[in-house]
């Protein structure tokens, strides 16, 4: 029998077994470590690090004593601003910085920590599909920032996809997006939580793996109305199908949408009592059945988020 022992490249400490398949924090020196088959020559690494650290600090952000280099803006709203950034240091990691009201950010952090700490069946898998809070603190400019680990491979939000597909998204892609979110909501609802603000802006897409990662958990609470999450999700899927020309108010179902899916979407976006009876898991089954009736056996379709 073969045994594996993974060690931190910075301090040599033994890493937890999760390092075999995911990014971990070294329990001894707190370095962020990712297992990889690729190797970077140390001299070239130090040269790149020096260039990185000598860049102008105009696009820097802080959370307490930690410094981050802004990569790009992800979202700008009336009450919050979200940025993709990279932590400054030898083992810099990509993170998401969320600037908003301190009380709102504290609620989000506390809720995410409780979700990540859950030990019920399926939690080990679904914890990787939920945001992970890293830090919360002052941004140095009188505000507060919440630092979240950035999930690798996720391109951007479905709101950006919506902007690129002005005439509407192929229903076959909408089906897998709908199902992925329902999988997460089924787990979250089963442990007594609801999201509270399901929208295109709060769903990140992984084009290659057909993954959806839910963000924006500041309104999450225990024992809320689960049907609200499901109805918000249904309207989000309708918006993707309708495209930009439909506007923001009650996007109509395209005439080209197969009848089984059209009937299901119409009911899921209007019948709260039916949604409560079905739940996320039951609705997932309904979507799978409707898609099979409309398109036949499932098959993987390449997805291009920018059309």
MIPATOR-989427 format. One record per residue (C-alpha): chain; residue in one letter; x, y, z. Coordinates in pm, whole numbers, plus 50000, padded with zeros to 5 digits. Each point is the difference from the previous one (the first is absolute). Example, Ala and Ser with C-alpha at 12.3 -4.5 7.8 and 13.67 -1.06 7.14 Angstrom:
2
<mol->A type->A px->51230 py->49550 pz->50780>
<mol->A type->S px->50137 py->50344 pz->49934>
//
This chain:
307
<mol->A type->X px->50000 py->50000 pz->50000>
<mol->A type->X px->50131 py->50346 pz->49904>
<mol->A type->X px->49989 py->50288 pz->50247>
<mol->A type->X px->50013 py->50372 pz->49926>
<mol->A type->X px->50129 py->50273 pz->50227>
<mol->A type->X px->49967 py->50359 pz->49883>
<mol->A type->X px->50222 py->50268 pz->50149>
<mol->A type->X px->49982 py->50378 pz->49991>
<mol->A type->X px->50261 py->50142 pz->49756>
<mol->A type->X px->50050 py->50302 pz->50226>
<mol->A type->X px->50053 py->49848 pz->50347>
<mol->A type->X px->50011 py->49625 pz->49938>
<mol->A type->X px->49704 py->49928 pz->50229>
<mol->A type->X px->49766 py->49711 pz->49926>
<mol->A type->X px->49688 py->50112 pz->49815>
<mol->A type->X px->49648 py->49866 pz->50064>
<mol->A type->X px->49880 py->49724 pz->49767>
<mol->A type->X px->49765 py->50245 pz->49823>
<mol->A type->X px->50313 py->50139 pz->49829>
<mol->A type->X px->49981 py->49702 pz->49763>
<mol->A type->X px->49696 py->50147 pz->49824>
<mol->A type->X px->49957 py->50365 pz->50106>
<mol->A type->X px->50173 py->50318 pz->50108>
<mol->A type->X px->50080 py->50000 pz->50372>
<mol->A type->X px->50157 py->50228 pz->50259>
<mol->A type->X px->50311 py->49857 pz->50166>
<mol->A type->X px->49915 py->49942 pz->50369>
<mol->A type->X px->50353 py->50106 pz->50102>
<mol->A type->X px->50086 py->50312 pz->49798>
<mol->A type->X px->49655 py->50088 pz->49852>
<mol->A type->X px->50135 py->49992 pz->49642>
<mol->A type->X px->49746 py->49923 pz->49727>
<mol->A type->X px->50107 py->49681 pz->49820>
<mol->A type->X px->49871 py->49843 pz->49678>
<mol->A type->X px->50123 py->49664 pz->49877>
<mol->A type->X px->50124 py->50016 pz->49641>
<mol->A type->X px->50212 py->49800 pz->49756>
<mol->A type->X px->50152 py->50316 pz->49853>
<mol->A type->X px->50323 py->50145 pz->50135>
<mol->A type->X px->50127 py->50360 pz->49978>
<mol->A type->X px->50373 py->50075 pz->50006>
<mol->A type->X px->50074 py->50184 pz->50326>
<mol->A type->X px->50203 py->50278 pz->49835>
<mol->A type->X px->49722 py->50080 pz->49754>
<mol->A type->X px->49750 py->49984 pz->50286>
<mol->A type->X px->50195 py->50259 pz->50201>
<mol->A type->X px->50033 py->50225 pz->49694>
<mol->A type->X px->49625 py->49988 pz->49943>
<mol->A type->X px->49935 py->50060 pz->50369>
<mol->A type->X px->50228 py->50304 pz->49997>
<mol->A type->X px->49820 py->50146 pz->49698>
<mol->A type->X px->49666 py->49935 pz->50167>
<mol->A type->X px->50101 py->50166 pz->50327>
<mol->A type->X px->50153 py->50301 pz->49823>
<mol->A type->X px->49682 py->50081 pz->49805>
<mol->A type->X px->49839 py->50334 pz->50085>
<mol->A type->X px->49775 py->49973 pz->50303>
<mol->A type->X px->49714 py->50198 pz->49847>
<mol->A type->X px->49790 py->49686 pz->49952>
<mol->A type->X px->50068 py->49854 pz->50344>
<mol->A type->X px->49741 py->49917 pz->50264>
<mol->A type->X px->50034 py->49903 pz->50363>
<mol->A type->X px->49823 py->49791 pz->50258>
<mol->A type->X px->50165 py->50083 pz->50329>
<mol->A type->X px->50372 py->49929 pz->49949>
<mol->A type->X px->49949 py->49789 pz->49688>
<mol->A type->X px->50064 py->50164 pz->49663>
<mol->A type->X px->49838 py->49900 pz->49672>
<mol->A type->X px->50058 py->50100 pz->49637>
<mol->A type->X px->49676 py->50073 pz->49812>
<mol->A type->X px->49962 py->49796 pz->49680>
<mol->A type->X px->49660 py->50120 pz->49878>
<mol->A type->X px->49658 py->50106 pz->50117>
<mol->A type->X px->49738 py->49724 pz->50010>
<mol->A type->X px->49693 py->50194 pz->50109>
<mol->A type->X px->49895 py->50353 pz->50090>
<mol->A type->X px->49666 py->50059 pz->50169>
<mol->A type->X px->49832 py->50271 pz->50200>
<mol->A type->X px->50107 py->49851 pz->50333>
<mol->A type->X px->50299 py->49781 pz->49919>
<mol->A type->X px->50306 py->49963 pz->49781>
<mol->A type->X px->50167 py->49667 pz->49918>
<mol->A type->X px->50356 py->49965 pz->49869>
<mol->A type->X px->50221 py->49714 pz->49888>
<mol->A type->X px->50341 py->50039 pz->50163>
<mol->A type->X px->50323 py->49818 pz->50078>
<mol->A type->X px->50160 py->49990 pz->50343>
<mol->A type->X px->50345 py->50160 pz->50004>
<mol->A type->X px->50266 py->49757 pz->50119>
<mol->A type->X px->50207 py->49702 pz->49898>
<mol->A type->X px->49703 py->49767 pz->49970>
<mol->A type->X px->49744 py->50250 pz->49877>
<mol->A type->X px->49650 py->49861 pz->49949>
<mol->A type->X px->49707 py->50138 pz->49808>
<mol->A type->X px->49722 py->50129 pz->50222>
<mol->A type->X px->49673 py->50187 pz->49972>
<mol->A type->X px->49976 py->50329 pz->50189>
<mol->A type->X px->49653 py->50120 pz->50092>
<mol->A type->X px->49962 py->50359 pz->50122>
<mol->A type->X px->49667 py->50075 pz->50169>
<mol->A type->X px->49834 py->50095 pz->50327>
<mol->A type->X px->50185 py->49846 pz->50296>
<mol->A type->X px->49688 py->49847 pz->50158>
<mol->A type->X px->49899 py->49844 pz->49670>
<mol->A type->X px->50346 py->49851 pz->49950>
<mol->A type->X px->50006 py->49863 pz->50354>
<mol->A type->X px->49670 py->49820 pz->49938>
<mol->A type->X px->50139 py->49853 pz->49679>
<mol->A type->X px->50321 py->49883 pz->50169>
<mol->A type->X px->49816 py->49843 pz->50293>
<mol->A type->X px->49752 py->49824 pz->49773>
<mol->A type->X px->50272 py->49861 pz->49774>
<mol->A type->X px->50200 py->49873 pz->50296>
<mol->A type->X px->49697 py->49815 pz->50129>
<mol->A type->X px->49932 py->49851 pz->49658>
<mol->A type->X px->50364 py->49891 pz->49964>
<mol->A type->X px->50000 py->49851 pz->50352>
<mol->A type->X px->49703 py->49774 pz->49932>
<mol->A type->X px->50081 py->49628 pz->50031>
<mol->A type->X px->49681 py->49844 pz->49865>
<mol->A type->X px->49994 py->49756 pz->49709>
<mol->A type->X px->50132 py->50159 pz->49681>
<mol->A type->X px->50161 py->50296 pz->50176>
<mol->A type->X px->50355 py->49897 pz->49903>
<mol->A type->X px->49905 py->50025 pz->49632>
<mol->A type->X px->49775 py->50304 pz->50013>
<mol->A type->X px->50243 py->50200 pz->50217>
<mol->A type->X px->50214 py->50023 pz->49685>
<mol->A type->X px->49706 py->50156 pz->49814>
<mol->A type->X px->49943 py->50270 pz->50262>
<mol->A type->X px->50211 py->50314 pz->50057>
<mol->A type->X px->50270 py->49983 pz->50267>
<mol->A type->X px->50057 py->50305 pz->50219>
<mol->A type->X px->50369 py->50084 pz->50056>
<mol->A type->X px->49995 py->50331 pz->50184>
<mol->A type->X px->49786 py->50300 pz->50093>
<mol->A type->X px->50149 py->50331 pz->50102>
<mol->A type->X px->50059 py->50370 pz->49934>
<mol->A type->X px->50102 py->50100 pz->49648>
<mol->A type->X px->50217 py->50291 pz->50116>
<mol->A type->X px->49760 py->50259 pz->49854>
<mol->A type->X px->49732 py->49997 pz->50267>
<mol->A type->X px->49810 py->49706 pz->49852>
<mol->A type->X px->49982 py->49626 pz->50049>
<mol->A type->X px->50101 py->49722 pz->49762>
<mol->A type->X px->49916 py->49630 pz->49998>
<mol->A type->X px->50266 py->49775 pz->49846>
<mol->A type->X px->49877 py->49675 pz->49842>
<mol->A type->X px->50196 py->49723 pz->49834>
<mol->A type->X px->49962 py->50017 pz->49620>
<mol->A type->X px->49880 py->49672 pz->49847>
<mol->A type->X px->50245 py->49906 pz->49719>
<mol->A type->X px->49866 py->49962 pz->49647>
<mol->A type->X px->49689 py->50214 pz->50042>
<mol->A type->X px->49974 py->50251 pz->49717>
<mol->A type->X px->49750 py->50257 pz->50127>
<mol->A type->X px->49635 py->50042 pz->50092>
<mol->A type->X px->49693 py->49893 pz->49806>
<mol->A type->X px->49913 py->50369 pz->49985>
<mol->A type->X px->50302 py->50042 pz->49770>
<mol->A type->X px->49887 py->49700 pz->49795>
<mol->A type->X px->49657 py->50164 pz->49974>
<mol->A type->X px->50157 py->50317 pz->49860>
<mol->A type->X px->50194 py->49802 pz->49738>
<mol->A type->X px->49695 py->49801 pz->49886>
<mol->A type->X px->49769 py->50284 pz->49906>
<mol->A type->X px->49758 py->49777 pz->49809>
<mol->A type->X px->49983 py->49733 pz->50270>
<mol->A type->X px->50195 py->49693 pz->50107>
<mol->A type->X px->49951 py->49650 pz->49860>
<mol->A type->X px->49749 py->49818 pz->50223>
<mol->A type->X px->50231 py->49698 pz->50023>
<mol->A type->X px->50257 py->50214 pz->50181>
<mol->A type->X px->49732 py->50151 pz->50222>
<mol->A type->X px->49902 py->49648 pz->50106>
<mol->A type->X px->50342 py->49908 pz->50140>
<mol->A type->X px->50035 py->50339 pz->50168>
<mol->A type->X px->49660 py->49960 pz->50164>
<mol->A type->X px->50084 py->49650 pz->50119>
<mol->A type->X px->50341 py->50100 pz->50146>
<mol->A type->X px->49847 py->50275 pz->50212>
<mol->A type->X px->49720 py->49771 pz->50115>
<mol->A type->X px->50260 py->49749 pz->50119>
<mol->A type->X px->50158 py->50261 pz->50225>
<mol->A type->X px->49666 py->50133 pz->50121>
<mol->A type->X px->49880 py->49648 pz->50081>
<mol->A type->X px->50297 py->49957 pz->50234>
<mol->A type->X px->49972 py->50348 pz->50151>
<mol->A type->X px->49627 py->49962 pz->50060>
<mol->A type->X px->50046 py->49652 pz->50149>
<mol->A type->X px->50220 py->50145 pz->50277>
<mol->A type->X px->49754 py->50278 pz->50080>
<mol->A type->X px->50133 py->50295 pz->49800>
<mol->A type->X px->49882 py->50201 pz->49704>
<mol->A type->X px->50196 py->50235 pz->49774>
<mol->A type->X px->49754 py->50289 pz->49990>
<mol->A type->X px->50132 py->50180 pz->49691>
<mol->A type->X px->50027 py->49759 pz->49706>
<mol->A type->X px->50081 py->50205 pz->49689>
<mol->A type->X px->50215 py->49987 pz->49687>
<mol->A type->X px->50258 py->50222 pz->50174>
<mol->A type->X px->50034 py->49742 pz->50277>
<mol->A type->X px->50075 py->49699 pz->49778>
<mol->A type->X px->50352 py->49949 pz->49862>
<mol->A type->X px->50044 py->49765 pz->49705>
<mol->A type->X px->50279 py->49750 pz->49927>
<mol->A type->X px->49977 py->49959 pz->49619>
<mol->A type->X px->50223 py->49692 pz->49967>
<mol->A type->X px->49850 py->49795 pz->50283>
<mol->A type->X px->49640 py->50126 pz->49972>
<mol->A type->X px->50019 py->50117 pz->50359>
<mol->A type->X px->49808 py->50271 pz->50184>
<mol->A type->X px->50133 py->50159 pz->50319>
<mol->A type->X px->49758 py->50202 pz->50213>
<mol->A type->X px->50119 py->50323 pz->50162>
<mol->A type->X px->49825 py->50294 pz->50169>
<mol->A type->X px->49903 py->49833 pz->50328>
<mol->A type->X px->49949 py->50318 pz->50206>
<mol->A type->X px->49622 py->49941 pz->50016>
<mol->A type->X px->50026 py->49632 pz->50088>
<mol->A type->X px->49813 py->49898 pz->50312>
<mol->A type->X px->49872 py->49694 pz->50179>
<mol->A type->X px->49650 py->49866 pz->49948>
<mol->A type->X px->49903 py->50253 pz->49734>
<mol->A type->X px->49756 py->49949 pz->49713>
<mol->A type->X px->50164 py->49739 pz->49776>
<mol->A type->X px->49748 py->50061 pz->49722>
<mol->A type->X px->50133 py->50355 pz->49969>
<mol->A type->X px->50343 py->49866 pz->49899>
<mol->A type->X px->49843 py->49763 pz->49749>
<mol->A type->X px->49776 py->50265 pz->49846>
<mol->A type->X px->50285 py->50251 pz->49974>
<mol->A type->X px->50204 py->49732 pz->49825>
<mol->A type->X px->49718 py->49927 pz->49754>
<mol->A type->X px->49974 py->50369 pz->49907>
<mol->A type->X px->50377 py->50015 pz->49956>
<mol->A type->X px->49983 py->49709 pz->49754>
<mol->A type->X px->49715 py->50173 pz->49815>
<mol->A type->X px->50218 py->50310 pz->49966>
<mol->A type->X px->50281 py->49794 pz->49844>
<mol->A type->X px->49758 py->49847 pz->49750>
<mol->A type->X px->49838 py->50334 pz->49910>
<mol->A type->X px->50325 py->50194 pz->49953>
<mol->A type->X px->50053 py->50375 pz->50025>
<mol->A type->X px->49708 py->50115 pz->49788>
<mol->A type->X px->49748 py->49881 pz->50260>
<mol->A type->X px->50099 py->50257 pz->50260>
<mol->A type->X px->50000 py->49935 pz->50374>
<mol->A type->X px->49625 py->49965 pz->50064>
<mol->A type->X px->49851 py->49650 pz->49966>
<mol->A type->X px->50201 py->49866 pz->49702>
<mol->A type->X px->49773 py->49801 pz->49770>
<mol->A type->X px->50067 py->49638 pz->49910>
<mol->A type->X px->50131 py->49966 pz->49642>
<mol->A type->X px->49759 py->49842 pz->49754>
<mol->A type->X px->50277 py->49757 pz->49898>
<mol->A type->X px->50030 py->49855 pz->50352>
<mol->A type->X px->49882 py->49635 pz->50005>
<mol->A type->X px->49661 py->49959 pz->50168>
<mol->A type->X px->50117 py->49782 pz->50295>
<mol->A type->X px->50255 py->50262 pz->50106>
<mol->A type->X px->49768 py->50293 pz->49930>
<mol->A type->X px->49727 py->49851 pz->50219>
<mol->A type->X px->50245 py->49924 pz->50280>
<mol->A type->X px->50159 py->50346 pz->49994>
<mol->A type->X px->49660 py->50167 pz->49998>
<mol->A type->X px->49893 py->49808 pz->50308>
<mol->A type->X px->50334 py->50037 pz->50180>
<mol->A type->X px->49987 py->50377 pz->49957>
<mol->A type->X px->49643 py->50042 pz->50124>
<mol->A type->X px->49886 py->49721 pz->50236>
<mol->A type->X px->50164 py->50037 pz->50342>
<mol->A type->X px->49783 py->49731 pz->50161>
<mol->A type->X px->50102 py->49747 pz->49735>
<mol->A type->X px->50366 py->50093 pz->50049>
<mol->A type->X px->49975 py->49947 pz->50376>
<mol->A type->X px->49854 py->49656 pz->49942>
<mol->A type->X px->50269 py->49901 pz->49749>
<mol->A type->X px->50304 py->50158 pz->50165>
<mol->A type->X px->50332 py->50047 pz->49819>
<mol->A type->X px->50062 py->49625 pz->49966>
<mol->A type->X px->49652 py->49939 pz->49859>
<mol->A type->X px->50034 py->50291 pz->49757>
<mol->A type->X px->50339 py->49862 pz->49890>
<mol->A type->X px->49822 py->49675 pz->49909>
<mol->A type->X px->49731 py->50194 pz->49811>
<mol->A type->X px->50264 py->50192 pz->49801>
<mol->A type->X px->50184 py->49678 pz->49913>
<mol->A type->X px->49677 py->49834 pz->49881>
<mol->A type->X px->49889 py->50304 pz->49798>
<mol->A type->X px->50342 py->50026 pz->49834>
<mol->A type->X px->49992 py->49631 pz->49908>
<mol->A type->X px->49655 py->50044 pz->49846>
<mol->A type->X px->50117 py->50307 pz->49807>
<mol->A type->X px->50350 py->49899 pz->49888>
<mol->A type->X px->50040 py->49628 pz->50059>
<mol->A type->X px->50296 py->49842 pz->50178>
<mol->A type->X px->50239 py->50256 pz->50157>
<mol->A type->X px->50329 py->50077 pz->49826>
<mol->A type->X px->50279 py->50245 pz->50069>
<mol->A type->X px->49990 py->50321 pz->49794>
<mol->A type->X px->50297 py->50237 pz->49985>
<mol->A type->X px->49909 py->50334 pz->50156>
<mol->A type->X px->50151 py->50332 pz->49895>
<mol->A type->X px->49902 py->50278 pz->50245>
<mol->A type->X px->50077 py->50281 pz->49757>
<mol->A type->X px->49797 py->49860 pz->49708>
//
